[in-house]
Each structure stands twice: as structure tokens, then as C-alpha cells.
Amino acid sequence: MSESIDTGTIDTIHTGSLVNPHPAVTLYTRLRKSPYFWKSREHGVAAYSVYNHTYHPRHYGDPVSEYWSLLNDVTLWDVGVERQLEISGPDAFAFTNYLIPRDLHQCAVGQCKYVFITAADGGIINDPILLRVEEDRFWLSLADSDVHLWAMGLAHAGGWDVSVKEVDVAPIQIQGPKAKGLMVDLFGEDILDLGYYYLTRRTLGDLSVVVSRTGYTGETGYEIYLENASRDGGKLWDLVWDTGQAHDLRVIGPCHIRRIEAGMLAYGCDITLDTNPLEVGYDYNWMINLDQEADFVGKEALRGIRAAGATRLMVGLQIDGPPLGSYNDGSMIEPFPVSEAGGDELGQVTSACFSPRLEQNIGLAMVPIGLSAEGTTMVVHTPEGARRGTVVRKPFIDPTKETPKA
């Protein structure tokens, strides 16, 4: 991806080196566009990243103001970058169950699950939302990695009788305390009967959608998955935007302050192929069922890791010092190394921000088991200097997730 330089903002870092602190992301034909790309762009996108080979709005100029809109009103997100991988056919249930460590026998038609997809060594390949839209049809709403190719290869090598394909379905998110009122105006009062992590099929005029009670915020929220999205994305966007004016609707990017407060993991940041489900925190233990009868990719490796004991753990940290940024504002380009006083690097802070509500810096950190107990202190090495980090409970706010369930 090419970068352009605004010479008015170049800083001289050292002799012979010029660094633009805010390089542009070039818009051109090679990278994909969400079905909502042109509509979200009309709201003044200030920064893009690339997610699933697709341009993704990160924020619209003021991530902290967007955070307060999420907490107080209702927000609309372009998350069409979450490509929908459909698995269908006679072996769809068994094959999908083979992809993930959760037991799909506990997932009814019309239910959603947050799942990991694991590799043979137990590493995390992706952490999608799984939607069981029919008895033998599943959608995986993908995080940022090429699961399509992985699933195609496994299906072919294993001789599974399944169809694995990306479908023309793209979600938007409606998140915040006023989300229910907006959804009632769109779909009627009975939309409030939809349970947390369940889905329903609906129509909006001539638009066919699937609505789920899910979201990446820890707040009250819904996702609307539009079928024929490449054709009808603009129509859905305009309908939601117009209806939302009575509810103070605002278009924002993914609110990383709120997702860090909620202890939510970001693929490529907090979890990667080098991370396994047993080390991402005790609050995620329900994500794996090693005692189920069915086999899944990585089962034996994860059994071995459980028997030996994980050597590191994802924890919550309170970080001293001046306010950090909002994470998605370019303030954290690399993970922050973690050490004991005067020692070598032992771990990393993988996501960190300043929480306006808590009035403190918080972060997620992968550290050795010996440093994972609440109250343990360590040194966090930021670009601005060393700071003290203290292990605290995570999620930092609403640990039992009562807000999104209400």
C-alpha cells in the first residue's frame, strides 16, 4: 500500500531522516470497498485502516467524542469489512464443529456464538461471530484473517460434503443506549423480544436482512446483516440514517476505548496465530470445550497445554502517567514492552488507551503467569518513558456484561 507525505507535517527525527507522523492511506482500485464505503465516507471519515483487504473507517476526527456518543446516545458503524463466510451442505454442522473449540451442539438454529478458530498447534486463526442461520447453514462474521482459504483447504483435504463461500452479506452495527428505540422504529416493538446473541430474519421494505443482538462495544446493540449488500448497501444506510435522526444517531468508527474497557480482544493486536485460547484470560475459558466427544482442529494440542499449564496470561492493567490516546488514533503503533524493575522484557501491553470514565490509562497485556495476579506491579515501557502498571480485574467495566444483555 502506498503512502503520501504531507510536507507541512513532517518532523525531523534525526539527521537524514524525515518522518511524517500521520501518513495517508492511499485510496485506489486494488483494495476492496465495503458496500457502505461511499455512504460512510459522506460523514467525514478522518482515518482508514485495511481490514480483510478492505478499507475500514477508523474514526471521524474525534474518537473521544465518538466514545461519549456511544455511551449516551446511539451510533452507526460501517462494519462491512466483516466478510461473511457461509458454510452449508450435508456436512455443514460437523465441519463447522470441527473448525472451532466450542461445542455446536449447544448452538440452536437462530443463535449466535462468539468463537475461536484454531490451528493444529492451538493457535488462534480468527475470532468470528458464528450465526446459525439454518439447520445446515452457518455464517462466520470474520475478523481480520483469511479464514476463507483455510476452510476451503480443510474441506477439500478432508473430503467434507460442504460448500464454503463468501456471500454477498454485509453488517452494520447500531450501538448505544438509544439503540432499542431506533430498532423499534425500524422493525416494530417485537424486535425487543430478540435475546442476547440470538438472530431473526426481517424485511425492511424490499430489503432482506438478518438482525442479531450482538456488537463490539459492551453496550446495548444490534447488528443488521444485509443480503444483496453490494446492490442495496446505500439503501439500507439511508434508511437507518434517516430513521435515526429522532434518536441522535451518529456515525462513528469502532470504539476501541469502549472495547478495551469491556476486555474485548482485537485480532492481530491482542490475539494472533501465536496466541492460544488458554492464555487469553480466565474470563474466556468458556470458549473451549476440550471434553466434548467431537474432534476439532487443535484439540490435542490444547489438551496438552491444559495439562502442562499455560505459561502466560492476558490480564488487565492500570497504567500510571499522563493520558494515553484512544488506541485507534495512531497513538499506539507498537505493543508496549513489559518488564520487572531493571529486568528484561517479559511480556507486552497489546492494547491500551485512556478511559475518560475511569479517568485512568488501561490496557490488555500478555504476561507470565507469575505476574498475572491482581495487584502485581510491573514496568510498562511506552515511547514517552517507563510507567508503572498494576494488574486489575478485567473487564474493567461491567464485568458480567449486564449492560448489553438488558
Secondary structure by P-SEA (a helix, b strand, c coil): cbbbbccccccccccccccccccccccccccccccaaaaaaaacccbbbbcccbbbbcccccaaaaaaaaacbbbbbccccbbbbbbbccaaaaaaaaaccccccccccccccbbbbbccccccccccccccccccbbbcccccccaaaaaaaaaaaaccccccccccbbbbbbbccaaaaaaaaccccccccccccbbbbbbcccccccccccccccccbbbbbbccccccaaaaaaaaaaaacccccccccccaaaaaaacccccccccccccccccccccccccccccccccccaaaaaaaaaaacccbbbbbbbcccccccccccccccbbbbbbcccccccccccbbbbcccccccccccccccccccccbbbbbbcccbbbbbbbbbccccccccccccc
